[in-house]
Amino acid sequence: MEKNKSHPDYILIGITSILLILGILIIASVSAFLSHEKFGNAFYFLRHQILFGVIPGLVLGFLAYKIRLDLVKKWAPLLLLMNLTLSAMVFLPKIGATFGGATRWLAIGPVIFQPSEFLKLTFILYLASWLERRTLQQKYGRGIAEKKIGQTLIVFLFIIGVVSLLLIFQPHISTLAIIILVAGIMYFLSGTPLWHSILIILIGAGGILSLIKLAPYRMRRWTVFLNPEADPLGMGYQIKQALIAVGSGGIFGLGLGMSRQKFGFLPQSMSDSIFAIFSEETGFLGCLILIFLFLIFLWRGFKIAKDSKNIFSQLLALGITSWIILQAFINIGAMISILPLSGIPLPFISYGGSALVTELIGVGILLNISRRRE
């Protein structure tokens, strides 16, 4: 029987709360100029983030904290199927929305959301449930044969393939890369043969490289990463402005609200590039604190997984933690030019309701796991 602990992981609650507050503060700083310029209201984007990101995220995160984990496992296939259906609906006329050449959004009345953000979480839920079932079958003598183990790999690759097709046509390769990375980590940690993981890495890397070569703008990102001067007024411009923002912060930063790069110099300053603005306003010290917060999040997430005796809970905690930390690492790495630009938001900080809601639901599930034991 599953029993409740006396309390959830308070450290994780504290870390998430601090990250959320930092996100609200930096969005308030960055969005004031953009909101006033576009809508004549300095609080438009901040209000939108709170109404469509923070509030629904906290409500759904609390529900995810309270729900029974066996129900989550039972509903995981249905949730993934629903999410895949919504992801396919973005291609339908009238309700599918296209911005910047990408068809990733659904517009239902006044509500616009991005199904691919929720796909990260629902895929992790399904994969944890599916891998637990496969692991138990092998443990109790059903499917120990190499043939059955091989079937596990084939089914895994088929599931990844279905998700990949939907994201490739949107296109949303950065989200696909995150899903493949997290799926590979979960698959490896579920006790499958090592050669499976090596094969998955090779197939995934080959697929991503092929997609990069097929799309000129993706190839240009790698070219600009290696040589920013190759596109000084395009992607190279964003990298240069991001580095200027990071360097301008010095040790202690210019102060909240004092960024100069947010005044139209740095593209995507509220979403992909928000770490650069954060760095400019809080300095090297602020960046260290932010990175330290994510490292504590990593520690608590893995500890929650380690303390759980349930395979589903272990894999779920590992998947959610890996997803959040990988996104943070990739986003920050792109802003300091150790990784190519990817379009991946900084968890809890970047502007975007769909991403924030999904992340807070993920934290709610982590807290749910942390208060339970066998």
C-alpha positions as CSV (number, residue, x, y, z in Angstrom):
1,M,0.0,0.0,0.0
2,E,1.1,3.5,-0.7
3,K,1.2,5.8,2.4
4,N,1.7,9.5,2.8
5,K,4.7,11.1,4.3
6,S,4.2,13.9,6.8
7,H,5.1,16.5,4.2
8,P,6.3,17.1,0.6
9,D,9.8,18.3,-0.3
10,Y,9.8,21.8,1.2
11,I,13.2,22.6,-0.4
12,L,11.8,21.9,-3.8
13,I,8.8,24.1,-3.0
14,G,11.1,26.9,-1.9
15,I,13.4,26.6,-5.0
16,T,10.4,26.7,-7.4
17,S,8.9,29.6,-5.6
18,I,12.1,31.6,-5.8
19,L,12.5,30.8,-9.6
20,L,8.9,31.8,-10.2
21,I,9.3,35.1,-8.4
22,L,12.5,35.8,-10.3
23,G,10.6,35.1,-13.5
24,I,7.8,37.5,-12.7
25,L,10.3,40.2,-11.7
26,I,12.4,39.9,-14.8
27,I,9.3,39.7,-17.1
28,A,8.0,42.9,-15.4
29,S,11.3,44.6,-16.2
30,V,11.6,43.4,-19.8
31,S,8.0,43.6,-20.8
32,A,7.3,47.2,-19.6
33,F,9.0,48.7,-22.7
34,L,7.5,46.2,-25.2
35,S,4.0,46.3,-23.7
36,H,3.9,50.1,-23.8
37,E,5.3,50.2,-27.4
38,K,2.8,47.6,-28.7
39,F,-0.3,48.1,-26.6
40,G,0.1,51.4,-24.8
41,N,0.0,49.5,-21.5
42,A,3.2,48.8,-19.6
43,F,1.7,45.8,-17.8
44,Y,0.1,43.9,-20.7
45,F,2.6,41.0,-21.0
46,L,3.1,40.8,-17.3
47,R,-0.6,40.5,-16.7
48,H,-0.9,38.0,-19.5
49,Q,1.9,35.8,-17.9
50,I,0.2,35.9,-14.5
51,L,-3.4,35.2,-15.8
52,F,-2.5,32.5,-18.4
53,G,0.7,31.1,-16.8
54,V,1.2,31.6,-13.1
55,I,-2.4,31.2,-11.9
56,P,-3.5,28.2,-14.0
57,G,-0.1,26.7,-13.4
58,L,-0.4,26.9,-9.6
59,V,-3.9,25.6,-9.7
60,L,-3.1,22.6,-12.0
61,G,0.2,22.0,-10.1
62,F,-1.8,21.8,-6.8
63,L,-4.2,19.3,-8.4
64,A,-1.2,17.3,-9.7
65,Y,0.2,17.3,-6.2
66,K,-3.1,15.9,-4.7
67,I,-4.1,13.3,-7.3
68,R,-3.3,9.6,-6.7
69,L,-0.3,8.5,-8.6
70,D,-1.9,5.2,-9.6
71,L,-4.6,7.2,-11.4
72,V,-1.8,9.2,-13.2
73,K,-0.3,6.0,-14.3
74,K,-3.7,4.6,-15.5
75,W,-4.5,7.8,-17.4
76,A,-1.0,8.3,-18.9
77,P,-1.8,6.6,-22.3
78,L,-5.1,8.5,-22.7
79,L,-3.4,11.8,-21.8
80,L,-0.7,11.2,-24.4
81,L,-3.3,10.3,-27.0
82,M,-5.2,13.5,-26.3
83,N,-2.1,15.5,-26.5
84,L,-1.0,14.0,-29.8
85,T,-4.5,14.7,-31.2
86,L,-4.2,18.4,-30.1
87,S,-0.7,18.5,-31.6
88,A,-2.2,17.3,-34.9
89,M,-5.1,19.8,-34.7
90,V,-2.6,22.7,-35.1
91,F,-2.7,22.0,-38.9
92,L,-6.4,22.5,-39.1
93,P,-7.7,25.8,-40.6
94,K,-9.3,28.4,-38.3
95,I,-8.1,26.9,-35.0
96,G,-4.4,26.3,-35.9
97,A,-2.3,29.4,-35.5
98,T,1.0,30.2,-37.3
99,F,3.6,32.7,-35.9
100,G,7.0,33.3,-37.4
101,G,6.5,30.6,-40.0
102,A,5.8,27.8,-37.4
103,T,2.5,26.2,-36.9
104,R,2.6,25.2,-33.2
105,W,-0.4,26.9,-31.6
106,L,-4.1,26.3,-31.2
107,A,-6.4,29.3,-31.0
108,I,-9.7,28.4,-29.3
109,G,-11.6,31.6,-28.7
110,P,-9.4,34.0,-26.8
111,V,-7.2,31.2,-25.6
112,I,-4.0,30.5,-27.5
113,F,-1.8,27.6,-26.3
114,Q,1.0,25.4,-27.5
115,P,0.2,21.6,-27.4
116,S,3.9,20.7,-27.9
117,E,4.8,22.1,-24.5
118,F,2.3,19.8,-22.8
119,L,3.6,16.9,-25.0
120,K,6.9,17.0,-23.0
121,L,5.1,16.1,-19.8
122,T,2.5,13.7,-21.2
123,F,5.2,11.8,-23.1
124,I,7.2,11.5,-19.8
125,L,4.1,10.2,-18.0
126,Y,3.4,7.6,-20.7
127,L,7.0,6.5,-21.0
128,A,7.4,6.0,-17.2
129,S,4.2,3.9,-17.2
130,W,5.2,1.8,-20.2
131,L,8.8,1.3,-19.1
132,E,7.6,0.2,-15.6
133,R,5.3,-2.4,-17.2
134,R,8.1,-3.7,-19.4
135,T,10.5,-3.8,-16.5
136,L,8.1,-5.8,-14.3
137,Q,7.4,-8.3,-17.1
138,Q,11.1,-9.0,-17.4
139,K,11.6,-9.2,-13.6
140,Y,8.9,-11.8,-13.1
141,G,9.9,-14.0,-16.0
142,R,7.7,-12.7,-18.8
143,G,9.7,-11.4,-21.7
144,I,13.3,-12.2,-20.5
145,A,14.1,-13.6,-23.9
146,E,16.3,-11.4,-26.2
147,K,13.4,-11.4,-28.7
148,K,11.2,-9.7,-26.1
149,I,13.9,-7.2,-25.2
150,G,14.4,-6.4,-28.9
151,Q,10.6,-5.8,-29.2
152,T,10.9,-3.3,-26.4
153,L,13.4,-1.3,-28.4
154,I,11.3,-1.5,-31.5
155,V,8.1,-0.3,-29.7
156,F,10.1,2.5,-28.1
157,L,11.5,3.7,-31.4
158,F,8.0,3.6,-33.0
159,I,6.5,5.8,-30.2
160,I,9.4,8.3,-30.7
161,G,8.8,8.2,-34.4
162,V,5.1,9.1,-34.1
163,V,6.0,12.1,-31.8
164,S,8.8,13.1,-34.1
165,L,6.5,13.3,-37.2
166,L,4.1,15.7,-35.5
167,L,6.9,18.0,-34.3
168,I,8.9,17.9,-37.5
169,F,6.0,19.2,-39.6
170,Q,5.2,22.0,-37.1
171,P,8.3,22.4,-37.1
172,H,9.5,22.3,-33.5
173,I,12.9,20.6,-33.6
174,S,14.1,22.0,-30.2
175,T,11.2,20.4,-28.4
176,L,11.8,17.1,-30.3
177,A,15.4,17.2,-29.2
178,I,14.4,17.6,-25.5
179,I,11.9,14.8,-25.8
180,I,14.5,12.4,-27.4
181,L,17.1,13.3,-24.8
182,V,14.8,12.8,-21.8
183,A,13.4,9.6,-23.3
184,G,16.9,8.3,-23.8
185,I,17.8,9.0,-20.2
186,M,14.6,7.3,-18.9
187,Y,15.1,4.3,-21.2
188,F,18.7,3.8,-20.1
189,L,17.9,4.2,-16.4
190,S,15.0,1.6,-16.6
191,G,17.6,-1.1,-16.8
192,T,17.5,-1.9,-20.6
193,P,20.7,-3.2,-22.3
194,L,23.4,-0.7,-22.9
195,W,23.5,-1.3,-26.6
196,H,19.9,-0.1,-26.9
197,S,20.9,3.3,-25.5
198,I,23.9,3.5,-27.8
199,L,21.7,2.7,-30.8
200,I,19.1,5.2,-29.7
201,I,21.8,7.9,-29.3
202,L,23.1,7.2,-32.8
203,I,19.7,7.2,-34.4
204,G,18.6,10.3,-32.6
205,A,21.8,12.2,-33.4
206,G,21.6,11.1,-37.0
207,G,18.0,12.2,-37.3
208,I,18.6,15.6,-35.7
209,L,21.6,16.2,-37.9
210,S,19.7,15.3,-41.0
211,L,16.9,17.7,-40.0
212,I,19.4,20.4,-39.5
213,K,21.0,19.9,-42.9
214,L,17.6,19.8,-44.6
215,A,16.5,23.2,-43.3
216,P,18.8,26.2,-44.3
217,Y,17.8,28.2,-41.2
218,R,18.8,25.4,-38.8
219,M,22.1,24.9,-40.6
220,R,22.7,28.6,-40.4
221,R,22.3,28.4,-36.6
222,W,25.2,26.0,-36.4
223,T,27.3,28.1,-38.9
224,V,26.6,31.2,-36.8
225,F,27.4,29.3,-33.6
226,L,30.9,28.4,-35.0
227,N,31.3,31.9,-36.6
228,P,29.0,34.7,-35.5
229,E,30.3,36.9,-38.3
230,A,28.7,34.6,-40.8
231,D,25.3,36.3,-40.2
232,P,26.0,39.6,-38.4
233,L,22.6,41.0,-39.0
234,G,20.6,37.8,-38.4
235,M,21.3,35.1,-35.9
236,G,24.8,36.4,-35.4
237,Y,23.2,39.6,-34.3
238,Q,21.2,37.9,-31.5
239,I,24.3,36.1,-30.2
240,K,26.3,39.3,-30.2
241,Q,23.6,41.3,-28.4
242,A,23.1,38.5,-25.9
243,L,26.9,38.5,-25.1
244,I,26.8,42.3,-24.8
245,A,24.0,42.0,-22.3
246,V,25.7,39.3,-20.3
247,G,29.0,41.2,-20.2
248,S,27.4,44.5,-19.4
249,G,26.1,43.2,-16.1
250,G,29.5,43.0,-14.6
251,I,29.7,41.5,-11.1
252,F,26.6,42.9,-9.5
253,G,24.5,43.9,-12.5
254,L,22.9,47.2,-13.6
255,G,19.9,46.7,-11.3
256,L,16.4,45.4,-11.9
257,G,14.7,47.4,-14.6
258,M,18.0,49.0,-15.8
259,S,18.8,46.8,-18.8
260,R,19.7,48.6,-22.0
261,Q,19.4,45.6,-24.3
262,K,15.7,45.2,-23.7
263,F,15.0,48.4,-25.6
264,G,14.7,46.6,-29.0
265,F,18.4,45.6,-29.3
266,L,18.1,42.0,-28.2
267,P,15.6,39.8,-30.2
268,Q,13.3,37.5,-28.2
269,S,14.2,39.3,-25.0
270,M,11.2,38.0,-23.1
271,S,11.4,34.4,-24.1
272,D,14.5,32.7,-25.5
273,S,16.9,35.5,-24.6
274,I,15.6,36.4,-21.1
275,F,18.7,34.9,-19.4
276,A,20.8,37.6,-21.1
277,I,18.6,40.3,-19.7
278,F,18.6,38.7,-16.3
279,S,22.4,38.6,-16.5
280,E,22.6,42.3,-17.5
281,E,20.4,43.4,-14.6
282,T,21.7,41.0,-11.8
283,G,25.2,40.5,-12.9
284,F,27.6,37.6,-12.5
285,L,26.4,37.1,-8.9
286,G,22.8,36.9,-10.0
287,C,23.7,34.3,-12.7
288,L,25.5,32.2,-10.1
289,I,22.5,32.3,-7.8
290,L,20.1,31.3,-10.7
291,I,22.4,28.4,-11.8
292,F,22.7,27.3,-8.2
293,L,18.9,27.2,-7.8
294,F,18.7,24.9,-10.8
295,L,21.4,22.7,-9.4
296,I,19.4,22.4,-6.1
297,F,16.4,21.6,-8.2
298,L,18.4,18.8,-9.9
299,W,19.5,17.5,-6.5
300,R,16.0,17.4,-5.0
301,G,14.5,15.9,-8.1
302,F,17.0,13.0,-8.2
303,K,16.7,12.5,-4.4
304,I,12.9,12.2,-4.8
305,A,13.5,9.6,-7.5
306,K,16.1,7.8,-5.3
307,D,13.9,7.7,-2.2
308,S,10.9,6.2,-4.2
309,K,10.6,2.5,-4.2
310,N,8.1,2.5,-7.0
311,I,9.5,2.1,-10.5
312,F,6.9,4.3,-12.1
313,S,7.6,7.1,-9.6
314,Q,11.3,6.7,-10.0
315,L,11.2,7.0,-13.7
316,L,8.7,9.8,-13.6
317,A,10.7,11.9,-11.2
318,L,13.9,11.3,-13.2
319,G,12.1,12.3,-16.4
320,I,10.6,15.5,-15.1
321,T,13.8,16.6,-13.4
322,S,15.9,15.8,-16.5
323,W,13.5,17.8,-18.7
324,I,13.6,20.9,-16.6
325,I,17.4,20.9,-16.1
326,L,18.2,20.1,-19.7
327,Q,16.1,23.0,-20.9
328,A,17.8,25.3,-18.4
329,F,21.3,24.1,-19.4
330,I,20.5,24.5,-23.2
331,N,18.9,27.9,-22.8
332,I,21.7,29.3,-20.7
333,G,24.4,27.7,-22.9
334,A,22.9,29.3,-26.0
335,M,23.0,32.8,-24.4
336,I,26.7,32.5,-23.4
337,S,27.5,31.0,-26.8
338,I,28.7,27.5,-25.7
339,L,25.7,26.0,-27.5
340,P,23.9,27.1,-30.7
341,L,20.6,29.0,-30.5
342,S,17.7,26.6,-30.0
343,G,14.5,28.5,-29.2
344,I,14.1,26.6,-25.9
345,P,12.6,28.7,-23.1
346,L,14.3,29.0,-19.6
347,P,12.1,27.1,-17.2
348,F,10.0,29.3,-14.8
349,I,11.7,32.4,-16.1
350,S,10.8,32.9,-19.8
351,Y,7.6,34.4,-21.0
352,G,5.0,31.9,-22.2
353,G,1.9,30.5,-20.5
354,S,1.9,27.0,-22.0
355,A,5.5,26.3,-20.9
356,L,5.0,27.7,-17.4
357,V,1.8,25.8,-16.8
358,T,3.4,22.6,-17.9
359,E,6.5,23.1,-15.7
360,L,4.4,23.9,-12.6
361,I,2.3,20.7,-13.2
362,G,5.6,18.8,-13.4
363,V,6.7,20.3,-10.1
364,G,3.3,19.3,-8.6
365,I,3.9,15.7,-9.7
366,L,7.4,15.8,-8.2
367,L,6.0,17.0,-4.9
368,N,3.3,14.3,-5.0
369,I,6.0,11.7,-5.4
370,S,8.1,13.2,-2.6
371,R,5.3,12.8,0.0
372,R,4.6,9.1,-0.8
373,R,6.5,5.9,-0.1
374,E,5.8,2.2,-0.4
